[in-house]
């Protein structure tokens, strides 16, 4: 296991901080004004009385438009808030699982060792687990749940001859149970992260140290590299593993008749921000170890030991 594991909770904390900074408010003054016209017929119905905004099941990510929201507004806000929190948590957990799977599978190949220096050129780092399908596989239970809910709601509407609800305050079903909403957001996020990761991985290169390679006889015996941070290497794609470009790719991947652009923007921004922060931390504190170098040609006795040429390093772990 790694020194720094990118846990779902870590990503979620980063994402929530970003989401809150979007300062999203929920409420519809027009809907409340219309409702107020009927207050006198409701005999002081508590749904239209001011109520405190108290978190229920999830930290507050959004706030009401009204400074003194009625209970009907608060109830809607809590439902939407909990749905948004669930979306962020699902995505962060999925990324974390795939990230750890990739890290556990990651190895090095074809590191060319001459003397004490090993050069890992682009393509030397290989691993699986961060592909789009792998990320979406982790999200399938929530996607399937949303699909089941949609089918149940559709059947209920048909049986009761209900019409589609009018646009207004977003309802909980439009976020937590809307199959299209979830699926398209999840796909946009998974595509952006998987594509960026693949490009970064394929371009990664690093210089490793093999002190024993400076003085060998005949060949380099199996020798591990000196541990070095992953950040000691680089990839030309480091520049795309940052919040603005990850967010831009999510936007490009998202194809939908937008209903809640501010919410979509906040979701993509918060996930991109969390990924950026975690990736920077992970690179700095994750070590490349046990890339075993061996082989090559070194001076034969009676010549004194000398530098090896053409040895190769393979394997290793990221810890």
N, C-alpha and C positions, 0 to 999 in steps of 0.2 A: 504494500500500500504506500501511497505517496506521502511525502512530508506535507504537501499541500494538496488536499483533495477538494475538488470543486463540488461542494455539497449543494443540494437543492436549497437548503436553508440559507446558505451564503448568497447564492444567486438571488433568492427571493428578497433578502434584506436589501441588496443593491437595487433590485427592480422596484421595490416599494418606495424607496427613497426618491427615485427618479419619477415614479408615477405621481407621488404626492406633489412634487414640484410643478406639475402641469396645472394644478389648481382647478380641477374640473368641478363644476357645480351641476347639480341635478335638480330639475324642477321646471314647471311650465306656468308662468304667470297667467297665461291665457286660460289654461285648464282650471286653475284655482279660482280665477275671476268668474268663470262660468259656474263653477261649483258653489261659489259664494251666493249666487242668485237663488239657490235652493235651500240655503241655510235655515231660513225661517220655517221651512216645512219639516225640518229634521229634529226639532225640539232639543237643540243642544247636543246633537250627535257627537260623541267624543272624537270621531274620525276627523272632524273639522276644528278641533280645539288644538291650541299650540302644544307641542310635545318636545321633549329633549331628544337630541340625537345621541343615542347610546349604542356603541358597537355591539353587535350580536354575532359571535362566531368568527369574526375577522376584524383586523384593524381597519380603521377608517382611511380610505384612500381618496374619497370625494366628500363634498360638502353640499348643503342645500343652497339654492338660490336665495330663498327668503331668509331674512334674519330671525324670523320667528315662525318656522314651518309648522304646518298642521300635521297631525298624526298620519293622515293619508299620504302626505309628502314624505314624512320620515320613514314610513313603512316601505315605500317605493325605493327611497334612497338606500336603505339597508339591504334590500333585495338586490339592487343593482351593484352595490358595493361588494357584497359577498360573492356575486357572480364574477366580478372583475378580479377579486382576490383569488378565486378558484382558477381562473384562466392563467394568471401569473404563476400561481403555485404549480399547476399542471405542467406548464412550459418549463419552468425552472427545474422541476424534478426530472423531466424527460431529458433536458440538456445535461444535467448532472450525471444521470445513469449512463448516457451515451459517452460522455466525456471520460468517465472512469473506465468504461469498457474499452475505449480507444487507448487510454493510457496503459491499461493492463496488457493490451496486445502489442503496443508499440515496440519496435526493435530497429536496429540499424543494420545496413548491409553495404558491402563494397567500400568500406572506409580504407583508403589507400595509405599505407604506413611506410614512410621513408625516414630512417633514423628515429628520432624521438617524436616525430610529428605525424599525426593521422589526419587526413583530409576527408571529410564526409561531404561529398558534392551533392547538388540537387538530385533528389530521388533516393538519398541514403536512408531517410526516415520513412518507415512503413508502419501502417496500423489501420485497423478497421473499427467501426463502431459509431462514427460521426456522420454516416451517410444519411440522406434525407429519409429514406425508408426506415432506418433504424430509429430516428427521432420520432417519426410519425407512429411507429409501432408502439412506443411508450405512451403516446397520446391516444391510442385507439380506444381504450376503455371510456375516456370522457367523450370522444367523438361518437362512439356507439351509444352511450347513454343519451346524448343529445338527439341522436337519430330516433331512438326509442321514444323519447319524450315528444318529439315532433309528431311521430305517427299516432301516439296516444291523443295528443291535442287535436290532431286532424280528425280522428275518429269521433272525438267528443263534439267538435264543432258540427260535424256532419249530422250527428244524432240529434243535436239540439238546434240545428239550423242557424248557428251563430254566424255572424259576419266577422270579417277581419277587423281587429281593433284599429281605431284611428291613430294617426301619428300624434305623439305628445310626449309625456314623460316616458322614457324607455322602461319597459316592464322587465321583470326578472327573466321571463321566458325569452325575451329578445337577446339576452346575453348568455345566460347559463344554459338554456335549452334550445337555442336556435342552431340547428344543425349546420346551416350554410355559414352563419356568422363564425362559429367555432372552426369549422373545417378550413375555410379560406384563410383565416388568420393563422391557424396552425401550419398550413401548407406554406404560406408566405414566409413565416419565421424559419421553418425547417429547411426550406430551399436556400434561403440566404445564408444561414449558418453552415450548412453542409457544403455549399459551393465555396464559400470563403475558406473553410477548413481544408478542403481538398487542394485548393491552390496554394495555401500556406504550406501544407505538408509537403507537397511535391517540390516546392522551391527551397525547402529548408536545407541549409548547409552549415557545417561547424568544423572547427579545428579541435582535435583531441590530442591529449598528451600521453606518450608511451616512453617514459624515461629509459626503460630497458632496451628499447630499440636503438639507442645510441651506441651500445657496446655489446654485440652478439657474436657468436661463433657459429658459422654455417647457416643458421636460420633463427627466427624469433620464436622462442617457445611460447605457448599460450599465456598471454599477458593481458590483464584488464586495463582499460584506460584509467587515468586519474579522474575522479568525479569532477564534473564541471556543470554549472547551471545551464539549463536549456537556453536561457537568454544570452549565453556566450556565443551562440550561433545566430543566424538570421535567415530570413526569407524575404525575397522581394515583395511578397504578399503581406509582410508585416503591416504595410500601409493600409491594407483593406480590412484589417482586424480591429478596427476602431469604430466607435459609436456612429459617427456621421455616415460612413460608407456602409456599414452593416444595415443601418436604418434605411438608407437610400435603396439598398437591394431589396429589403422587405417591401418597401413602397412599390418598387417596380414589379415585384412578384404578386402583389395583391390585386386581384381582378374582381371587383364587386361593385354593384350599384350601392354606393356608400350611403349609409343611414346615420351613422354616428362618427363623422370624420374626426372629431376631437378625441373621442375614445380610442379609435383605431390608432391615431397618431401617438397617443400616450402609451398604448400597449407596445407598439413597435419601438418607440424611443426608450421605454423602460427596459425591455429585454435587450436591446442593443447596448444600452449603457451598462447593464449588469454583465453582459458577456465581455465587453471591453475591459471593465475593471477586473473581472476574474481572470481573464486571459493574461493581462499584464502581471498580476500577482503570481499566477501559476508559472509563467516563464521564469520569473526571477528566482523562485524558490524550489523549482523542480530540478533535480540533478540527473545528468546522464551518467550511468554507471555500468560497469561490467560489459562494455563492448570489447569482446575478446579479440586481441590481435595475435596473429600467428603466421608462420611461413616466411616467404621471401628468401632473399639471398644475403648472406653476410660472409665476411672473410673466413677462410678455412685455416685451421692450425697448419703449420706453426705460426701463422700470422697472428698478431694480437687481435682480440675482439675489436670489431668495428661496426659502423652503422649498417643496419639492415636496409635492404631495398626491396620494394614490391611486396611487403607483407600486407595482409588484409585483415580488417576488423569487422566482426559480425556480432549480432545478438545484442545483448545489453538490456537495460531497463530504465524507465523514467520513474524516479522515486523522490 
